[in-house]
């Protein structure tokens, strides 16, 4: 679960996105522009864009896989230090009621590596917190990113 954190930053973007690849691409540009406008770190903004792309595409490809159309609601709350990405959809629930752990099994041979399955690894690696719930037919995924990311399991925030 999400650890205790500072109060949420202000809402800077509130979008309804059609559940298509084209709409996801369009929204990523808007998200990046909004994060830049509030002074969110540029490199961390690139990581936020990657996390958001993986999460939104997962909704399109998996949550809405059995439906002809659907909508995603994206809210971004951010300032120069923190970004909170909230995604809401009415697609299928995540298997077992939780996001995949994103673990990658080591393989001795490159030919044995799976074609996909790296998105959740990236999400867990780049986001400081990942929280999911389903209430009244709505999936809610919250991804929290601080100014600097965790590297090699050590928190780099506050270090020089």
C-alpha positions as YAML, in Angstrom:
chain: A
units: angstrom
residues:
- id: 1
  name: UNK
  ca: [0.00, 0.00, 0.00]
- id: 2
  name: UNK
  ca: [0.94, 3.64, -0.25]
- id: 3
  name: UNK
  ca: [2.95, 4.97, 2.66]
- id: 4
  name: UNK
  ca: [1.99, 8.16, 4.45]
- id: 5
  name: UNK
  ca: [2.87, 11.17, 2.35]
- id: 6
  name: UNK
  ca: [2.61, 14.92, 2.23]
- id: 7
  name: UNK
  ca: [-0.69, 16.46, 1.19]
- id: 8
  name: UNK
  ca: [-1.46, 16.14, -2.50]
- id: 9
  name: UNK
  ca: [-0.19, 18.87, -4.78]
- id: 10
  name: UNK
  ca: [-2.69, 20.91, -6.83]
- id: 11
  name: UNK
  ca: [-4.63, 19.48, -9.75]
- id: 12
  name: UNK
  ca: [-2.90, 20.58, -12.98]
- id: 13
  name: UNK
  ca: [-4.59, 18.36, -15.58]
- id: 14
  name: UNK
  ca: [-8.00, 16.69, -15.76]
- id: 15
  name: UNK
  ca: [-8.64, 14.75, -19.00]
- id: 16
  name: UNK
  ca: [-11.13, 12.27, -20.37]
- id: 17
  name: UNK
  ca: [-9.35, 10.07, -22.88]
- id: 18
  name: UNK
  ca: [-10.89, 7.70, -25.41]
- id: 19
  name: UNK
  ca: [-9.49, 4.19, -24.89]
- id: 20
  name: UNK
  ca: [-7.43, 4.16, -28.10]
- id: 21
  name: UNK
  ca: [-3.70, 4.28, -28.81]
- id: 22
  name: UNK
  ca: [-4.09, 7.57, -30.69]
- id: 23
  name: UNK
  ca: [-5.88, 9.23, -27.77]
- id: 24
  name: UNK
  ca: [-3.25, 7.93, -25.34]
- id: 25
  name: UNK
  ca: [-0.45, 9.44, -27.46]
- id: 26
  name: UNK
  ca: [-2.26, 12.79, -27.57]
- id: 27
  name: UNK
  ca: [-2.78, 12.82, -23.82]
- id: 28
  name: UNK
  ca: [0.89, 12.05, -23.12]
- id: 29
  name: UNK
  ca: [1.90, 15.28, -24.81]
- id: 30
  name: UNK
  ca: [-0.59, 17.23, -22.71]
- id: 31
  name: UNK
  ca: [0.64, 15.53, -19.53]
- id: 32
  name: UNK
  ca: [4.28, 16.32, -20.27]
- id: 33
  name: UNK
  ca: [3.43, 19.95, -21.06]
- id: 34
  name: UNK
  ca: [1.46, 20.31, -17.82]
- id: 35
  name: UNK
  ca: [4.30, 18.84, -15.73]
- id: 36
  name: UNK
  ca: [6.84, 21.15, -17.36]
- id: 37
  name: UNK
  ca: [4.58, 24.16, -16.72]
- id: 38
  name: UNK
  ca: [4.68, 23.60, -12.93]
- id: 39
  name: UNK
  ca: [8.45, 23.11, -12.88]
- id: 40
  name: UNK
  ca: [8.54, 19.35, -12.38]
- id: 41
  name: UNK
  ca: [12.09, 18.10, -13.01]
- id: 42
  name: UNK
  ca: [12.64, 17.48, -16.74]
- id: 43
  name: UNK
  ca: [14.29, 14.05, -16.40]
- id: 44
  name: UNK
  ca: [11.74, 12.94, -13.84]
- id: 45
  name: UNK
  ca: [9.05, 14.29, -16.18]
- id: 46
  name: UNK
  ca: [10.34, 11.93, -18.88]
- id: 47
  name: UNK
  ca: [10.01, 9.08, -16.40]
- id: 48
  name: UNK
  ca: [6.50, 10.21, -15.45]
- id: 49
  name: UNK
  ca: [5.59, 10.21, -19.14]
- id: 50
  name: UNK
  ca: [6.94, 6.65, -19.51]
- id: 51
  name: UNK
  ca: [5.05, 5.44, -16.43]
- id: 52
  name: UNK
  ca: [1.88, 7.10, -17.68]
- id: 53
  name: UNK
  ca: [2.29, 5.64, -21.18]
- id: 54
  name: UNK
  ca: [2.68, 2.12, -19.78]
- id: 55
  name: UNK
  ca: [-0.30, 2.48, -17.45]
- id: 56
  name: UNK
  ca: [-2.64, 4.05, -20.04]
- id: 57
  name: UNK
  ca: [-1.70, 1.53, -22.72]
- id: 58
  name: UNK
  ca: [-2.32, -1.31, -20.26]
- id: 59
  name: UNK
  ca: [-5.83, 0.01, -19.69]
- id: 60
  name: UNK
  ca: [-6.49, 0.23, -23.44]
- id: 61
  name: UNK
  ca: [-5.00, -3.20, -24.22]
- id: 62
  name: UNK
  ca: [-6.18, -5.17, -21.20]
- id: 63
  name: UNK
  ca: [-8.95, -3.49, -19.20]
- id: 64
  name: UNK
  ca: [-10.90, -2.60, -22.34]
- id: 65
  name: UNK
  ca: [-9.77, -5.60, -24.44]
- id: 66
  name: UNK
  ca: [-13.27, -7.09, -24.52]
- id: 67
  name: UNK
  ca: [-15.10, -3.80, -25.08]
- id: 68
  name: UNK
  ca: [-15.65, -1.87, -28.30]
- id: 69
  name: UNK
  ca: [-15.13, 1.50, -26.65]
- id: 70
  name: UNK
  ca: [-14.25, 2.97, -23.33]
- id: 71
  name: UNK
  ca: [-13.00, 6.03, -21.55]
- id: 72
  name: UNK
  ca: [-10.18, 6.75, -19.15]
- id: 73
  name: UNK
  ca: [-10.17, 9.63, -16.74]
- id: 74
  name: UNK
  ca: [-6.71, 11.03, -16.02]
- id: 75
  name: UNK
  ca: [-5.95, 13.48, -13.27]
- id: 76
  name: UNK
  ca: [-2.46, 14.82, -12.63]
- id: 77
  name: UNK
  ca: [-1.72, 16.63, -9.41]
- id: 78
  name: UNK
  ca: [1.75, 18.15, -9.37]
- id: 79
  name: UNK
  ca: [4.17, 20.81, -8.32]
- id: 80
  name: UNK
  ca: [7.95, 21.04, -8.73]
- id: 81
  name: UNK
  ca: [8.55, 18.22, -6.25]
- id: 82
  name: UNK
  ca: [5.75, 15.65, -6.59]
- id: 83
  name: UNK
  ca: [3.52, 14.28, -9.31]
- id: 84
  name: UNK
  ca: [0.47, 12.14, -8.59]
- id: 85
  name: UNK
  ca: [-0.98, 10.38, -11.63]
- id: 86
  name: UNK
  ca: [-4.54, 9.11, -11.09]
- id: 87
  name: UNK
  ca: [-6.19, 6.91, -13.69]
- id: 88
  name: UNK
  ca: [-9.83, 5.85, -13.55]
- id: 89
  name: UNK
  ca: [-11.57, 3.44, -15.93]
- id: 90
  name: UNK
  ca: [-14.58, 1.14, -16.08]
- id: 91
  name: UNK
  ca: [-12.78, -1.71, -17.83]
- id: 92
  name: UNK
  ca: [-12.05, -5.16, -16.48]
- id: 93
  name: UNK
  ca: [-10.67, -5.46, -12.97]
- id: 94
  name: UNK
  ca: [-6.99, -6.28, -12.57]
- id: 95
  name: UNK
  ca: [-6.35, -10.00, -12.09]
- id: 96
  name: UNK
  ca: [-6.45, -10.93, -8.40]
- id: 97
  name: UNK
  ca: [-7.55, -7.37, -7.61]
- id: 98
  name: UNK
  ca: [-4.01, -5.98, -7.69]
- id: 99
  name: UNK
  ca: [-1.49, -4.68, -10.21]
- id: 100
  name: UNK
  ca: [1.13, -7.19, -11.34]
- id: 101
  name: UNK
  ca: [4.29, -7.15, -9.21]
- id: 102
  name: UNK
  ca: [6.44, -6.38, -12.24]
- id: 103
  name: UNK
  ca: [9.14, -8.90, -11.43]
- id: 104
  name: UNK
  ca: [11.35, -10.02, -14.27]
- id: 105
  name: UNK
  ca: [12.70, -13.54, -14.07]
- id: 106
  name: UNK
  ca: [16.38, -13.75, -14.87]
- id: 107
  name: UNK
  ca: [17.13, -15.84, -17.92]
- id: 108
  name: UNK
  ca: [20.38, -17.40, -19.00]
- id: 109
  name: UNK
  ca: [19.48, -17.01, -22.67]
- id: 110
  name: UNK
  ca: [18.14, -13.92, -24.44]
- id: 111
  name: UNK
  ca: [15.91, -16.20, -26.56]
- id: 112
  name: UNK
  ca: [14.10, -17.25, -23.36]
- id: 113
  name: UNK
  ca: [13.04, -13.71, -22.44]
- id: 114
  name: UNK
  ca: [9.32, -13.00, -22.88]
- id: 115
  name: UNK
  ca: [8.22, -10.56, -25.57]
- id: 116
  name: UNK
  ca: [6.23, -8.41, -23.16]
- id: 117
  name: UNK
  ca: [5.64, -7.98, -19.47]
- id: 118
  name: UNK
  ca: [8.16, -5.24, -18.83]
- id: 119
  name: UNK
  ca: [5.66, -2.41, -18.41]
- id: 120
  name: UNK
  ca: [4.77, -3.18, -14.82]
- id: 121
  name: UNK
  ca: [8.44, -3.62, -14.00]
- id: 122
  name: UNK
  ca: [9.07, -0.08, -15.29]
- id: 123
  name: UNK
  ca: [6.06, 1.30, -13.44]
- id: 124
  name: UNK
  ca: [7.14, -0.22, -10.12]
- id: 125
  name: UNK
  ca: [10.77, 0.79, -10.68]
- id: 126
  name: UNK
  ca: [10.08, 4.43, -11.55]
- id: 127
  name: UNK
  ca: [7.08, 5.24, -9.33]
- id: 128
  name: UNK
  ca: [7.60, 5.84, -5.64]
- id: 129
  name: UNK
  ca: [4.18, 4.37, -4.86]
- id: 130
  name: UNK
  ca: [1.62, 2.31, -6.77]
- id: 131
  name: UNK
  ca: [-1.90, 1.98, -5.39]
- id: 132
  name: UNK
  ca: [-4.89, 0.27, -7.01]
- id: 133
  name: UNK
  ca: [-8.47, -0.30, -5.97]
- id: 134
  name: UNK
  ca: [-11.79, -1.07, -7.58]
- id: 135
  name: UNK
  ca: [-14.98, 0.47, -6.27]
- id: 136
  name: UNK
  ca: [-18.47, 0.44, -7.80]
- id: 137
  name: UNK
  ca: [-17.17, -0.76, -11.19]
- id: 138
  name: UNK
  ca: [-14.35, 1.81, -11.37]
- id: 139
  name: UNK
  ca: [-10.66, 0.92, -11.43]
- id: 140
  name: UNK
  ca: [-8.46, 3.53, -9.77]
- id: 141
  name: UNK
  ca: [-4.70, 3.45, -10.19]
- id: 142
  name: UNK
  ca: [-2.59, 6.05, -8.40]
- id: 143
  name: UNK
  ca: [1.09, 6.46, -9.22]
- id: 144
  name: UNK
  ca: [3.18, 8.82, -7.13]
- id: 145
  name: UNK
  ca: [6.53, 10.18, -8.31]
- id: 146
  name: UNK
  ca: [8.85, 12.39, -6.30]
- id: 147
  name: UNK
  ca: [11.45, 14.79, -7.65]
- id: 148
  name: UNK
  ca: [14.16, 12.09, -7.83]
- id: 149
  name: UNK
  ca: [13.74, 8.40, -8.37]
- id: 150
  name: UNK
  ca: [14.97, 5.44, -6.37]
- id: 151
  name: UNK
  ca: [18.15, 3.95, -7.81]
- id: 152
  name: UNK
  ca: [19.56, 0.55, -6.89]
- id: 153
  name: UNK
  ca: [17.17, 0.31, -3.96]
- id: 154
  name: UNK
  ca: [18.59, 3.41, -2.24]
- id: 155
  name: UNK
  ca: [16.57, 6.56, -1.81]
- id: 156
  name: UNK
  ca: [18.51, 9.38, -3.50]
- id: 157
  name: UNK
  ca: [16.29, 12.18, -2.24]
- id: 158
  name: UNK
  ca: [18.16, 14.60, -0.08]
- id: 159
  name: UNK
  ca: [21.60, 13.24, -0.97]
- id: 160
  name: UNK
  ca: [24.21, 15.40, -2.65]
...
